[in-house]
Amino acid sequence: MTLTLAGKTALVTGGSRSIGAMIAKRLAADGAAVALTYSASPERAAEVVAEIEAEGGKALAIAADAGDPEAVRAAVTRTIETFGSIDILVNNAGLGLGGPIEEIPFETYQRMIAVNVTGVFVATQEAARHMKPGGRIIQIGSSMTRYAGFPNASLYTLTKGAITGFNRSLVRDLGPKGITVNTVHPGPTDTDMNPADGPVAKIVGPGMAIGRYGQPSEIANVVAFLASPEAAFVTGAEIVADGGLTA
């Protein structure tokens, strides 16, 4: 099988669990050397690295809180120092805190902005400084920017909407440099944050056109396409992978 990403280096933020872990493993399977950041799950990050290495790939786990700009910059630097370049950035790290708008503590708002918005901006800015033509920046958004099917998620949706707007203009900034910028909007996906048997599933489940939650590997498949040479003409796209929830 042709390794479409052979010779490339990817950085996946929040790559120790769920969607992030599957993205890291899929990009490695396609031939990329993969660095992944983690904050609270060192054991799981180590497991992802071990799985990749067991398959003959190259991987590195980096402790970096996505809400700490200096830690994010350092993660990009370490990726380049270890593997020699950064060709693919997947901004996957994120929090899903929320609640009724009247009750959300301002500290919660600040933390969500730090991780879901500032962390994305800093990682993107730092990676773009080093990327060569053919680079790929892929943001993980949310189908909730198109359809909010349940209450108490306004803060989460605010942060994901910010990334959607950011990408639209970023496309113009980085296009002349040969770098593509795209967004993947996962719908309800079976993750630690939103399990297929959790409370949210009881609300949105009936709206799933294909009758089930997505799997992290299915989101990773979309990311892998956008990272591949076949997607060289795709930039500024928002790909919704939500089982038809927002159709």
DONU-953895 format. One line per 10 residues: number of its first residue (from 0); their letters; for each residue x, y, z negated of C-alpha. Coordinates in pm, whole numbers, plus 32768, in hexadecimal, padded with zeros to 4 digits. Layout:
BEGIN
NUM> a> X,Y,Z | ...
! end
This chain:
BEGIN
0> mtltlagkta> 8000,8000,8000 | 8081,8158,805C | 80D1,822E,7F2D | 803F,8378,7FA1 | 80DB,843D,7E83 | 8237,83A3,7E87 | 833C,84A9,7E34 | 823C,8590,7D93 | 8220,85FC,7C29 | 80D5,8638,7B7A
10> lvtggsrsig> 8080,86DA,7A2F | 7F32,8679,7998 | 7ECA,8742,7868 | 7E00,8682,7767 | 7E73,853F,7804 | 7E63,8455,76DA | 7CF2,83FC,76DC | 7BBF,83C0,77B4 | 7BBF,847C,7900 | 7D1C,8509,78CD
20> amiakrlaad> 7DB5,83B5,788B | 7D11,8321,79C0 | 7D8A,8443,7A95 | 7EEE,8414,7A17 | 7EE5,829F,7A5E | 7E4A,82CB,7BB6 | 7F48,83D1,7C26 | 805F,82EF,7BA9 | 7FC9,81CA,7C69 | 7FD8,82A3,7DA0
30> gaavaltysa> 814C,82D7,7D69 | 816C,841A,7CA3 | 8248,8448,7B74 | 8150,84BC,7A6D | 8178,8597,793A | 804B,85AA,7857 | 8008,868A,772F | 7F56,862E,75F0 | 7F00,86DA,74AC | 7E63,85EC,73B1
40> speraaevva> 7E92,8495,744D | 8006,8436,7453 | 7FC0,82C2,7443 | 7ED0,82CE,7567 | 7FBF,83A6,762F | 80CF,82A6,75F3 | 7FE4,8193,7669 | 7FA4,824A,77B1 | 8119,8276,77E9 | 8157,8106,779A
50> eieaeggkal> 804A,8097,7890 | 80DD,816E,79A3 | 823E,80F6,7962 | 81CB,7F8C,7955 | 8152,7FB8,7ABC | 82A3,8041,7B25 | 8248,81B1,7B11 | 82E6,82DA,7A65 | 8232,8390,794F | 8271,8480,7833
60> aiaadagdpe> 8191,84E6,7710 | 81BA,864A,768F | 8125,86CC,754B | 8083,8816,75A9 | 7F4A,88BC,7523 | 7E96,8948,7654 | 7E32,8A75,7583 | 7F9C,8AD5,753F | 802B,8B98,7667 | 8195,8B5A,7607
70> avraavtrti> 8158,89E5,75E6 | 80B1,89DE,773B | 81D2,8A99,77DD | 82C8,89AE,7736 | 8209,8881,77BE | 822F,8902,7922 | 83A1,8942,78E7 | 83DA,87E8,7855 | 8323,8747,7977 | 840C,87F1,7A6D
80> etfgsidilv> 8543,87A8,799F | 84E7,8637,7988 | 846B,85F1,7AE8 | 8504,870D,7BB3 | 83C8,87B9,7C2D | 8258,87F4,7BF6 | 8180,87AE,7D25 | 802B,8765,7C8D | 7F85,8809,7B62 | 7E42,877C,7AD8
90> nnaglglggp> 7DAE,885D,79CC | 7CDA,875E,7916 | 7D09,87BA,77A5 | 7BCD,8847,770D | 7AEC,885D,75E0 | 7973,8833,75D1 | 791C,88F4,7497 | 77CF,89AA,7489 | 7685,89D2,73D9 | 756A,8ACF,73D3
100> ieeipfetyq> 75F1,8C1C,744F | 7582,8CCD,7311 | 764C,8BE0,723A | 7796,8BB2,72F2 | 78B2,8C36,7218 | 798D,8D33,72C8 | 7AB8,8C59,7274 | 7A1A,8B41,733E | 79EE,8C2C,7463 | 7B5B,8C95,744C
110> rmiavnvtgv> 7BD2,8B2C,7441 | 7B00,8ACC,756E | 7B81,8BF3,7637 | 7CE6,8BA2,75D1 | 7CD4,8A38,7646 | 7BDB,8A3F,7765 | 7C3A,8B8B,7802 | 7D86,8C16,7788 | 7E2C,8AC1,7797 | 7DBA,8A94,78FE
120> fvatqeaarh> 7E34,8BEE,7960 | 7F8A,8BC0,78C0 | 7FC4,8A64,7950 | 7F58,8AD8,7AA8 | 802F,8C10,7A9D | 8164,8B58,7A29 | 813C,8A37,7B1D | 80FC,8B21,7C42 | 824A,8BCA,7C01 | 82FB,8A82,7C50
130> mkpggriiqi> 821B,89D9,7D50 | 828D,89B7,7EB6 | 81AD,89AC,7FEB | 80CF,887C,7FD3 | 808D,88B4,7E63 | 7F3F,8858,7DCD | 7E84,88FD,7CAE | 7D4C,8846,7C3F | 7C6A,88C7,7B2C | 7B71,87EE,7A72
140> gssmtryagf> 7A31,88B6,7A50 | 78D4,883A,7A00 | 778F,8800,7AB7 | 76F0,88CA,799E | 775C,8A05,7A56 | 764C,89A4,7B4E | 7548,8906,7A6F | 753A,890F,78F3 | 7454,87F2,789A | 745A,8815,7720
150> pnaslytltk> 7480,8929,761C | 75A2,8996,7540 | 76AB,898C,7650 | 76B4,8AFB,76B2 | 7815,8B30,762F | 789A,8A00,76E8 | 77EF,8A6D,7827 | 787D,8BCD,7800 | 79E0,8B44,77FE | 79AC,8A5E,7927
160> gaitgfnrsl> 7903,8B73,79EB | 7A34,8C4D,79B1 | 7B10,8B47,7A55 | 7A28,8B31,7B80 | 7A49,8CA7,7BBD | 7BC0,8C9E,7B7F | 7BF2,8B9B,7C8F | 7B2F,8C5A,7D95 | 7C29,8D77,7D8D | 7D56,8C9B,7D46
170> vrdlgpkgit> 7D20,8BF5,7E96 | 7D74,8D41,7F3F | 7EA6,8D7A,7E68 | 7F43,8C26,7EA0 | 7EC8,8BC9,7FFB | 7FDD,8C8D,80AB | 80DA,8BC8,7FDC | 804E,8A7E,8059 | 7FB3,8A21,7F0A | 7E4E,89A3,7EFE
180> vntvhpgptd> 7D61,89E7,7DDB | 7C29,8918,7D9F | 7B2F,88CD,7C8C | 7A94,8781,7C2D | 794C,879F,7B6F | 7908,8658,7AB8 | 77A7,8611,7A53 | 774A,852E,792E | 7875,8446,790D | 78B2,8335,780C
190> tdmnpadgpv> 79BE,83D9,7736 | 7A15,8401,75C8 | 796C,8556,75CC | 7831,84E4,767F | 7802,836A,766C | 7704,82BB,7748 | 7648,824B,7612 | 765A,839B,7560 | 754F,84A0,7514 | 7586,8569,7652
200> akivgpgmai> 754E,8433,7726 | 73ED,8414,76A2 | 73A2,856F,772B | 7454,8570,787A | 7445,83FE,78C9 | 72EF,840B,7973 | 7373,8517,7A5F | 7492,8445,7AE2 | 743C,83F3,7C4B | 750D,82B5,7C47
210> grygqpseia> 7488,8251,7AF4 | 75C9,824A,7A2B | 76E5,8314,7996 | 7825,833A,7A5A | 7969,828D,79FF | 7AAF,834C,79C6 | 7B4D,828A,7AE4 | 7A48,8318,7BD2 | 7AAD,847B,7B78 | 7C1A,8418,7B9D
220> nvvaflaspe> 7BD1,839E,7CFD | 7B5A,84F9,7D63 | 7C8D,859B,7CC8 | 7D6F,84A4,7D7C | 7CD9,8507,7ECB | 7D0D,8679,7E87 | 7E76,8633,7E23 | 7EB9,8569,7F5D | 7F41,85D6,80B0 | 7DE8,858B,8144
230> aafvtgaeiv> 7D5E,86BA,8089 | 7E59,87B2,8117 | 7D42,887F,81BB | 7C61,8879,8089 | 7C80,89AB,7FAB | 7B82,8A78,7EEE | 7A9F,8948,7EDA | 79BF,88F1,7DB7 | 797D,877E,7DBF | 785D,8713,7CE2
240> adgglta> 787C,85AA,7C6D | 7742,8586,7B9D | 767A,845E,7C1B | 7581,854A,7CBB | 751E,85F9,7B78 | 752C,8754,7C17 | 74B4,86EC,7D72
! end
